[in-house]
């Protein structure tokens, strides 16, 4: 038998296409289009998190939405009170949500089923 010829994976092609779009979008778009694109990407990440927890792990966990909200709230505070841009607040918001996730999530590691939610 002949060995099958490896083809590039579809997610790889999609990832390269989205990366090229992300690089080209700011050069040809208005601020409105960029804001809408960022909103789509943000909620896509939230939906992928739900897919991993509920779909693959089979657990009902609502805590990831709280950490999403913590990151969004810290971004909003840094943008409005200190005048930072979105890209400047991104590392701080991710770090703050991650630390909050570790502190709040550590006691719940042994919980299962409905207690996890």
C-alpha positions, -999 to +999 in steps of 0.1 A: +000+000+000+010+035-007+013+059+022-012+088+020+002+121+011-001+145+041-023+175+034-022+207+053-048+207+081-078+228+076-074+247+109-039+256+097-052+272+065-079+290+084-054+303+110-031+316+083-061+333+065-073+349+097-038+361+106-035+377+071-069+393+075-059+406+110-028+422+095-045+437+065-077+448+082-064+479+101-048+492+069-080+493+049-108+497+074-123+524+096-123+523+134-159+509+134-149+479+114-120+472+137-142+475+168-167+451+153-139+427+144-125+428+179-159+422+194-164+391+171-130+378+181-136+384+218-170+366+218-155+338+197-129+332+224-157+331+250-176+306+229-146+284+224-141+283+262-177+271+266-171+245+239-140+231+257-156+230+292-191+218+283-184+199+250-151+182+255-150+179+293-187+174+298-189+197+328-213+225+335-190+253+346-201+290+346-169+304+362-151+311+330-177+338+322-169+355+355-132+356+346-142+369+312-161+397+330-131+404+354-108+409+324-134+431+306-140+452+337-103+457+343-098+467+306-127+492+309-112+507+341-078+510+326-091+526+294-114+551+311-095+561+342-060+560+329-065+566+292-047+534+280-055+519+246-070+484+243-036+469+233-019+484+264-045+471+287-046+436+272-016+421+291-028+435+325-063+423+320-052+388+310-029+386+340-055+400+364-081+375+351-056+347+353-046+355+389-083+358+399-089+324+382-062+307+402-072+323+435-109+317+431-106+284+412-081+266+435-106+257+462-130+242+436-106+217+420-121+187+438-157+196+430-177+177+404-211+177+387-236+204+398-213+216+426-188+228+400-214+251+384 
